[in-house]
Amino acid sequence: MAINTAAWLTGKHVRPLSVASAPMPDLKPGSVIVVTRALAINPVDAAIQTAGIIATDYPIVMGLDGTGIVHAVSDDVANVKVGDRVLAFTAGGTAPGGQGGTFQQYFCVDSKYVAVLPDNVKFTEGVVVTSCLTVASISLFDEKCLAFSRPLAAGQVFPNGKIVLIWAGATVVGSCAIQMAKLAGYEVWTTSSEHNFDYCKDLGAAHVFNYKRPGIVDEIVQTIDATGKSLAGAFGAHLWTANDCAQVVRRLGDSVEHTRAVGTVIPEGYGFSVPEDWPEGVKFCWLFNKSDAAEWVWREWITKALADGRMKCKPDADVVGRGLEFVQEALDRWSQGVSASKIVVEL
Ligand SMILES: NC(=O)c1ccc[n+]([C@@H]2O[C@H](COP(=O)([O-])OP(=O)(O)OC[C@H]3O[C@@H](n4cnc5c(N)ncnc54)[C@H](OP(=O)(O)O)[C@@H]3O)[C@@H](O)[C@H]2O)c1
């Protein structure tokens, strides 16, 4: 009989997390139980602990990103089987009726957000991208968001000559978005600190701008204008950077494609509102919970793209240690500030 252990957040603002026994997750229809081999820190995990946001009932087990080995699958699951190496994106510890996230030895995940992790990718590498590729695929490819054409399941797409602006290319979300947009045929323009310019270019960005420079919106607008190319849309890959994108879209006016949309990392249904200074005529795209595009990426794309090396698990994992005891240190390291890095714990 398997025994579960978790790193528990026992109350609002409580630190450190407590490592203690946990109930074994229930195998519900459409779900998969995974033995965790690596987990990663997401900004929201740190914010739940330090800022006391989102969670209302405690104790909880946080964690969106996980990799590991399939322990059990419900009868209706066909995409993975017991013993498979997998990557997975869970709803985290605060989902109503949920069974906790990945900060535990065994976690349960909706089968739509689990896929085989090819042998060429380590558990500590695959765990870098799981939630962030989901966010990027919703914003870039969902019909309700930017609705870009998708990358091919296998092989390369010809460049389509259209620019996409991805603000915050050195975030994990931005790093996934740069690669996926480029693979879908777009010319990617992005922003980062100067020390990450080469990093963004290695991922496939054609132009990188320093977001810390005064007048950065003007600079981007003028540079895009001078190319005579159209902007297909823009995506703010860090909280509230969508405002900067919206200013670029507004200023470019008619040279932006008909959608005039800006993708965001702002989730629907958590009490956020569209910023008061959001420009008229620019569409604000929420990060929707349910997304055909994200499900497609998990079902049809990610395993193949990792296996043939088109998609890289970037930025590199910064592995803090091995064992649930290291999760608090990992949260603290994220809170000290990261730059093109994903904080990971191995189990
Ligand atoms: N809803 C979900 O399931 C979900 C899942 C994952 C992520 N997210 C959200 O997506 C966002 C990104 O998450 P992440 O994990 O990818 O972030 P991250 O990697 O932890 O973000 C750190 C990076 O942010 C960049 N940055 C900070 N402010 C910036 C600005 N004003 N302009 C451009 N770049 C900026 C820094 O770039 P430089 O080092 O170059 O300065 C740094 O490398 C977060 O808001 C997160 O909450 C949501």
PDBQT file of the ligand as one rigid body, heavy atoms in Angstrom, charges set to zero:
ROOT
HETATM    1  N1  LIG A 401      -2.527  30.787 -14.286  1.00  0.00    +0.000 N 
HETATM    2  C1  LIG A 401      -1.508  29.906 -14.363  1.00  0.00    +0.000 C 
HETATM    3  O1  LIG A 401      -1.714  28.681 -14.322  1.00  0.00    +0.000 OA
HETATM    4  C2  LIG A 401      -0.106  30.412 -14.523  1.00  0.00    +0.000 A 
HETATM    5  C3  LIG A 401       0.919  29.476 -14.687  1.00  0.00    +0.000 A 
HETATM    6  C4  LIG A 401       2.210  29.950 -14.877  1.00  0.00    +0.000 A 
HETATM    7  C5  LIG A 401       2.451  31.318 -14.863  1.00  0.00    +0.000 A 
HETATM    8  N2  LIG A 401       1.446  32.194 -14.679  1.00  0.00    +0.000 N 
HETATM    9  C6  LIG A 401       1.719  33.657 -14.634  1.00  0.00    +0.000 C 
HETATM   10  O2  LIG A 401       2.557  34.008 -15.714  1.00  0.00    +0.000 OA
HETATM   11  C7  LIG A 401       3.467  35.039 -15.325  1.00  0.00    +0.000 C 
HETATM   12  C8  LIG A 401       4.883  34.620 -15.643  1.00  0.00    +0.000 C 
HETATM   13  O3  LIG A 401       5.232  33.503 -14.840  1.00  0.00    +0.000 OA
HETATM   14  P1  LIG A 401       6.690  32.912 -14.965  1.00  0.00    +0.000 P 
HETATM   15  O4  LIG A 401       6.797  31.774 -14.025  1.00  0.00    +0.000 OA
HETATM   16  O5  LIG A 401       6.956  32.676 -16.384  1.00  0.00    +0.000 OA
HETATM   17  O6  LIG A 401       7.527  34.172 -14.422  1.00  0.00    +0.000 OA
HETATM   18  P2  LIG A 401       9.062  34.208 -13.964  1.00  0.00    +0.000 P 
HETATM   19  O7  LIG A 401       9.893  33.421 -14.906  1.00  0.00    +0.000 OA
HETATM   20  O8  LIG A 401       9.169  33.857 -12.525  1.00  0.00    +0.000 OA
HETATM   21  O9  LIG A 401       9.359  35.778 -14.134  1.00  0.00    +0.000 OA
HETATM   22  C9  LIG A 401      10.658  36.274 -13.932  1.00  0.00    +0.000 C 
HETATM   23  C10 LIG A 401      11.053  37.069 -15.165  1.00  0.00    +0.000 C 
HETATM   24  O10 LIG A 401      10.151  38.178 -15.291  1.00  0.00    +0.000 OA
HETATM   25  C11 LIG A 401      10.768  39.112 -16.145  1.00  0.00    +0.000 C 
HETATM   26  N3  LIG A 401      10.102  40.412 -15.950  1.00  0.00    +0.000 N 
HETATM   27  C12 LIG A 401       9.666  40.952 -14.794  1.00  0.00    +0.000 A 
HETATM   28  N4  LIG A 401       9.039  42.132 -15.016  1.00  0.00    +0.000 NA
HETATM   29  C13 LIG A 401       9.094  42.352 -16.350  1.00  0.00    +0.000 A 
HETATM   30  C14 LIG A 401       8.625  43.403 -17.196  1.00  0.00    +0.000 A 
HETATM   31  N5  LIG A 401       7.991  44.469 -16.712  1.00  0.00    +0.000 N 
HETATM   32  N6  LIG A 401       8.842  43.289 -18.518  1.00  0.00    +0.000 NA
HETATM   33  C15 LIG A 401       9.494  42.214 -19.021  1.00  0.00    +0.000 A 
HETATM   34  N7  LIG A 401       9.957  41.181 -18.289  1.00  0.00    +0.000 NA
HETATM   35  C16 LIG A 401       9.752  41.247 -16.948  1.00  0.00    +0.000 A 
HETATM   36  C17 LIG A 401      12.231  39.106 -15.724  1.00  0.00    +0.000 C 
HETATM   37  O11 LIG A 401      12.986  39.303 -16.916  1.00  0.00    +0.000 OA
HETATM   38  P3  LIG A 401      14.503  39.837 -16.886  1.00  0.00    +0.000 P 
HETATM   39  O12 LIG A 401      15.248  38.887 -16.001  1.00  0.00    +0.000 OA
HETATM   40  O13 LIG A 401      14.940  39.778 -18.318  1.00  0.00    +0.000 OA
HETATM   41  O14 LIG A 401      14.439  41.217 -16.317  1.00  0.00    +0.000 OA
HETATM   42  C18 LIG A 401      12.419  37.681 -15.127  1.00  0.00    +0.000 C 
HETATM   43  O15 LIG A 401      13.282  36.893 -15.898  1.00  0.00    +0.000 OA
HETATM   44  C19 LIG A 401       3.228  35.279 -13.838  1.00  0.00    +0.000 C 
HETATM   45  O16 LIG A 401       2.427  36.428 -13.719  1.00  0.00    +0.000 OA
HETATM   46  C20 LIG A 401       2.511  34.026 -13.383  1.00  0.00    +0.000 C 
HETATM   47  O17 LIG A 401       1.694  34.254 -12.275  1.00  0.00    +0.000 OA
HETATM   48  C21 LIG A 401       0.177  31.790 -14.523  1.00  0.00    +0.000 A 
ENDROOT
TORSDOF 0
